[in-house]
Amino acid sequence: MTALVAIVTVLVLMFYIWTLMGVGRARTKHGIDAPIMTGPIEFESTVRVQANTLEGMVIFLPAMWLFAAYVNSVIAALLGLVWIAGRYLYMQGYIRAPKERHTGFMIQAVATVVALLGGLIGAVVSLFTGGAAT
């Protein structure tokens, strides 16, 4: 079932590409040439969404794969979909008004913590039992 986790990994990466394209659209809309990173709040919020998504992916993707390897790949894939949904809500809130990003942040943060701790616990248990994920 790691194919499900692989598919969700591609969806996570596609979401990140979407945030990159959002920065490009915001640059065009506001007439901001690279390498300038400042401008209207909408532009700066769009840039922060892209950067924060990248920062979150660095933690989430390995955590999701560890969860899949040591706990359950189907649940890992579901955590990935929850993470994407949280990042989407985060993006919508942040661009609308930065203070509205919290719900999406919390959703993706919970998915990340569950994947990370689950992967760690599963790996530790595996050391003692020789167990493998389903």
Backbone bond lengths (Angstrom), bond angles and torsions (degrees), N, CA, C in turn:
res aa  C-N    CA-C-N  psi(-1)  N-CA   C-N-CA  omega(-1)  CA-C   N-CA-C  phi
1 M - - - 1.461 - - 1.525 112.57 -
2 T 1.325 117.17 6.05 1.461 117.55 177.72 1.526 111.54 -64.46
3 A 1.335 117.19 -16.38 1.465 119.36 176.10 1.524 110.28 -59.37
4 L 1.327 117.50 -36.56 1.471 120.16 177.29 1.528 111.03 -62.10
5 V 1.321 116.32 -43.11 1.464 120.42 179.38 1.529 109.96 -66.77
6 A 1.318 117.11 -37.28 1.461 120.34 177.00 1.532 110.80 -63.92
7 I 1.321 116.81 -42.60 1.468 120.81 178.78 1.524 110.11 -63.04
8 V 1.325 117.17 -44.45 1.460 120.05 179.23 1.528 110.48 -65.94
9 T 1.325 117.70 -34.94 1.470 120.54 175.36 1.518 110.23 -59.18
10 V 1.322 116.35 -44.37 1.470 120.16 177.70 1.529 110.19 -62.94
11 L 1.316 117.76 -39.76 1.475 120.53 177.76 1.523 111.29 -63.55
12 V 1.334 116.99 -40.40 1.471 120.68 176.22 1.529 109.57 -60.37
13 L 1.319 116.87 -46.17 1.463 120.55 -179.79 1.526 111.70 -65.65
14 M 1.327 116.61 -37.09 1.465 119.71 176.77 1.523 110.68 -65.92
15 F 1.339 117.30 -38.00 1.458 120.06 175.95 1.525 109.83 -61.58
16 Y 1.323 116.70 -42.54 1.465 120.05 178.23 1.533 110.98 -61.68
17 I 1.318 117.13 -42.96 1.470 120.23 177.28 1.527 109.97 -59.91
18 W 1.328 116.53 -38.60 1.465 120.52 177.29 1.524 110.65 -60.19
19 T 1.347 117.07 -41.02 1.472 118.87 178.18 1.524 111.03 -66.88
20 L 1.331 117.17 -35.06 1.475 120.38 175.57 1.522 110.42 -62.13
21 M 1.320 116.26 -44.85 1.455 120.69 178.86 1.524 110.79 -63.88
22 G 1.340 116.73 -33.92 1.464 120.96 176.15 1.516 111.55 -60.96
23 V 1.323 116.78 -39.45 1.468 120.07 177.02 1.523 109.63 -64.12
24 G 1.323 116.76 -42.68 1.469 119.90 177.98 1.518 111.97 -61.03
25 R 1.334 116.01 -42.87 1.470 119.47 178.23 1.527 110.68 -64.49
26 A 1.329 116.67 -40.57 1.473 120.23 179.72 1.524 110.83 -66.26
27 R 1.335 117.15 -36.90 1.471 120.19 176.52 1.530 110.47 -60.76
28 T 1.328 115.51 -45.96 1.458 120.34 -180.00 1.525 110.48 -64.47
29 K 1.314 116.83 -47.69 1.462 121.91 -177.98 1.525 112.05 -57.91
30 H 1.331 117.01 -41.26 1.466 121.19 -175.34 1.528 113.44 -100.61
31 G 1.340 117.26 2.90 1.460 120.86 178.07 1.529 113.34 64.08
32 I 1.315 116.55 40.73 1.465 121.12 -177.83 1.520 108.69 -107.62
33 D 1.327 115.46 112.60 1.457 120.69 -179.72 1.525 110.91 -84.90
34 A 1.347 115.25 146.62 1.468 120.22 173.36 1.524 108.17 -65.08
35 P 1.282 120.47 144.51 1.451 129.20 11.67 1.535 113.82 -97.24
36 I 1.319 117.24 14.14 1.471 120.20 -177.90 1.531 109.35 -61.17
37 M 1.325 116.32 134.55 1.467 121.86 -177.46 1.528 112.48 -119.49
38 T 1.323 116.65 10.20 1.455 119.98 179.51 1.523 109.77 -121.15
39 G 1.309 114.77 157.82 1.457 120.75 -179.95 1.508 109.24 168.31
40 P 1.318 116.28 -154.08 1.468 120.00 178.79 1.531 110.87 -59.39
41 I 1.318 116.75 156.18 1.462 122.26 -177.20 1.519 112.13 -55.41
42 E 1.333 117.76 -37.66 1.465 120.25 179.13 1.525 110.51 -61.09
43 F 1.337 117.06 -42.29 1.459 120.83 178.37 1.527 110.52 -65.03
44 E 1.318 116.41 -49.67 1.464 119.88 -177.77 1.525 111.43 -63.02
45 S 1.319 117.34 -36.66 1.463 120.46 176.96 1.522 110.91 -65.68
46 T 1.319 117.44 -39.93 1.459 121.91 178.27 1.521 110.53 -63.52
47 V 1.313 117.24 -41.88 1.468 121.53 177.15 1.527 110.37 -63.67
48 R 1.333 117.18 -42.69 1.467 120.75 -179.95 1.525 110.98 -64.78
49 V 1.325 117.63 -38.58 1.469 120.46 177.69 1.520 109.32 -59.44
50 Q 1.330 116.88 -46.68 1.464 120.60 -179.80 1.523 110.77 -62.46
51 A 1.316 117.88 -47.38 1.465 121.39 -178.55 1.529 111.05 -65.76
52 N 1.328 116.70 -42.73 1.467 120.09 -179.90 1.522 111.46 -66.52
53 T 1.321 117.07 -34.08 1.464 120.34 177.22 1.526 110.10 -64.98
54 L 1.315 116.76 -43.74 1.460 120.43 176.94 1.529 110.83 -60.55
55 E 1.331 116.30 -45.66 1.467 120.69 178.66 1.526 111.00 -59.54
56 G 1.315 116.77 -41.32 1.458 120.62 179.87 1.516 113.21 -69.80
57 M 1.332 116.97 -36.10 1.460 121.23 179.71 1.520 111.94 -62.38
58 V 1.322 116.51 -36.53 1.463 121.24 -178.40 1.530 110.50 -60.16
59 I 1.309 116.81 -32.63 1.463 120.93 178.44 1.532 110.31 -88.66
60 F 1.322 116.52 -45.20 1.457 119.65 -171.11 1.524 113.84 -68.81
61 L 1.317 118.51 -47.55 1.471 119.39 -173.62 1.532 112.95 -59.36
62 P 1.334 119.82 -49.40 1.473 117.20 176.77 1.529 112.10 -63.36
63 A 1.334 117.27 -35.86 1.462 120.23 178.80 1.525 110.74 -62.73
64 M 1.324 116.97 -42.30 1.463 120.84 179.12 1.531 110.40 -62.72
65 W 1.324 117.41 -42.70 1.465 120.66 179.93 1.524 111.54 -68.31
66 L 1.327 117.65 -36.72 1.468 120.15 176.08 1.531 110.40 -64.58
67 F 1.323 115.49 -42.84 1.470 119.92 176.85 1.522 109.65 -59.49
68 A 1.328 117.16 -44.26 1.465 121.10 179.67 1.524 111.13 -62.43
69 A 1.322 116.56 -40.33 1.460 120.59 -176.85 1.519 112.67 -72.02
70 Y 1.325 117.19 -36.33 1.465 120.01 -171.61 1.521 115.56 -111.56
71 V 1.344 117.04 -9.63 1.463 118.67 -178.26 1.524 109.58 -125.06
72 N 1.342 117.62 -75.35 1.457 120.41 -175.70 1.528 108.81 -164.03
73 S 1.319 115.91 124.00 1.465 119.60 -176.03 1.528 113.29 -71.90
74 V 1.318 118.23 -32.28 1.469 120.22 179.19 1.531 109.97 -67.57
75 I 1.324 116.13 -45.01 1.466 119.34 177.48 1.527 110.23 -64.74
76 A 1.329 117.04 -37.42 1.471 120.35 177.27 1.529 110.66 -59.87
77 A 1.322 116.29 -44.27 1.471 120.37 178.81 1.530 110.31 -63.42
78 L 1.325 116.71 -40.54 1.471 119.83 177.21 1.524 110.92 -63.32
79 L 1.337 117.06 -40.47 1.469 119.98 175.91 1.523 110.12 -60.02
80 G 1.329 116.69 -37.12 1.457 120.31 177.48 1.518 112.37 -63.43
81 L 1.318 116.32 -41.15 1.470 119.61 177.81 1.527 111.11 -66.62
82 V 1.323 116.49 -37.81 1.471 120.49 176.06 1.521 109.58 -64.08
83 W 1.332 117.22 -41.47 1.464 121.54 178.87 1.531 110.41 -59.71
84 I 1.326 116.60 -46.29 1.466 120.48 178.86 1.528 110.38 -60.94
85 A 1.323 117.40 -45.36 1.464 120.69 179.33 1.519 110.52 -60.46
86 G 1.319 116.59 -42.81 1.461 120.18 177.89 1.514 112.10 -62.83
87 R 1.325 116.08 -43.23 1.477 119.84 178.83 1.527 110.36 -64.38
88 Y 1.330 117.20 -36.77 1.460 120.29 178.18 1.530 110.47 -63.75
89 L 1.334 116.42 -47.31 1.466 119.73 178.26 1.531 110.89 -63.25
90 Y 1.316 116.15 -38.91 1.460 121.71 176.38 1.532 110.00 -58.33
91 M 1.332 115.26 -48.03 1.462 121.08 -179.66 1.529 111.20 -60.14
92 Q 1.326 116.15 -48.87 1.462 120.19 -179.21 1.525 111.49 -59.93
93 G 1.322 115.78 -45.57 1.457 119.94 179.84 1.513 112.49 -65.90
94 Y 1.323 116.93 -45.01 1.467 121.12 -176.45 1.522 110.80 -63.19
95 I 1.323 117.20 -42.89 1.467 119.99 -178.56 1.531 110.95 -71.51
96 R 1.327 116.81 -35.65 1.466 120.69 178.49 1.529 110.16 -67.89
97 A 1.307 116.99 -49.74 1.467 123.78 179.68 1.530 105.82 -165.20
98 P 1.327 119.08 115.92 1.469 121.25 -173.50 1.528 115.35 -47.91
99 K 1.318 117.99 -31.51 1.461 119.34 179.81 1.526 112.51 -71.92
100 E 1.329 118.08 -9.25 1.462 122.10 -179.60 1.528 112.91 -92.89
101 R 1.309 117.71 12.65 1.465 121.46 -176.41 1.527 113.50 -86.96
102 H 1.307 118.53 -9.51 1.458 121.92 -168.46 1.529 115.09 -64.99
103 T 1.319 118.54 -41.61 1.473 120.10 -178.93 1.526 110.47 -60.66
104 G 1.322 116.31 -49.90 1.468 120.01 178.51 1.517 112.15 -61.63
105 F 1.334 116.11 -39.26 1.463 119.68 178.02 1.521 110.64 -60.90
106 M 1.324 117.07 -45.47 1.462 120.62 -178.07 1.531 111.64 -64.20
107 I 1.319 117.10 -39.54 1.467 120.61 179.45 1.522 110.24 -61.69
108 Q 1.330 117.15 -49.83 1.461 119.08 -179.02 1.517 111.62 -69.82
109 A 1.331 117.57 -31.41 1.465 120.55 178.75 1.523 110.65 -66.38
110 V 1.329 117.32 -41.80 1.465 120.55 178.29 1.530 109.92 -63.24
111 A 1.340 117.51 -43.83 1.469 120.18 177.91 1.522 110.74 -59.95
112 T 1.324 117.00 -40.18 1.461 121.36 179.75 1.523 111.24 -66.28
113 V 1.319 116.76 -46.67 1.471 120.61 -178.78 1.530 110.49 -64.00
114 V 1.324 117.53 -42.94 1.469 120.67 178.86 1.526 109.84 -61.32
115 A 1.327 117.31 -46.40 1.471 120.72 179.62 1.525 110.95 -63.11
116 L 1.314 116.85 -44.33 1.459 121.30 -177.10 1.532 111.55 -66.50
117 L 1.326 116.53 -52.09 1.466 119.59 -179.33 1.529 111.52 -67.84
118 G 1.325 115.93 -38.94 1.466 118.88 177.35 1.512 111.69 -61.91
119 G 1.333 116.68 -43.28 1.463 120.37 177.87 1.516 111.86 -63.03
120 L 1.320 116.56 -42.14 1.463 120.93 179.30 1.529 110.90 -64.50
121 I 1.329 116.26 -49.78 1.466 119.98 -179.98 1.526 110.57 -61.76
122 G 1.320 116.10 -42.99 1.465 119.90 178.43 1.516 112.40 -61.33
123 A 1.318 117.04 -40.34 1.460 120.60 179.20 1.525 110.75 -66.88
124 V 1.336 117.03 -41.88 1.464 120.74 178.98 1.525 110.12 -63.93
125 V 1.321 116.94 -45.92 1.464 120.64 178.33 1.527 109.82 -60.46
126 S 1.318 116.55 -40.28 1.459 121.32 -179.92 1.528 111.76 -61.45
127 L 1.322 116.32 -33.88 1.470 119.83 177.17 1.528 111.38 -59.18
128 F 1.313 116.41 -35.90 1.457 120.89 -174.89 1.531 113.39 -93.94
129 T 1.319 116.64 -21.52 1.469 118.38 -175.17 1.519 113.16 -116.33
130 G 1.321 117.09 -15.66 1.461 119.85 -175.46 1.506 112.66 70.84
131 G 1.347 116.58 17.35 1.471 121.68 -177.60 1.510 112.28 -72.05
132 A 1.306 114.76 162.61 1.463 122.17 177.88 1.518 108.84 -132.96
133 A 1.306 115.10 160.22 1.472 120.79 179.44 1.514 110.35 -71.32
134 T 1.323 114.56 160.82 1.472 120.19 176.24 1.500 109.72 -97.87
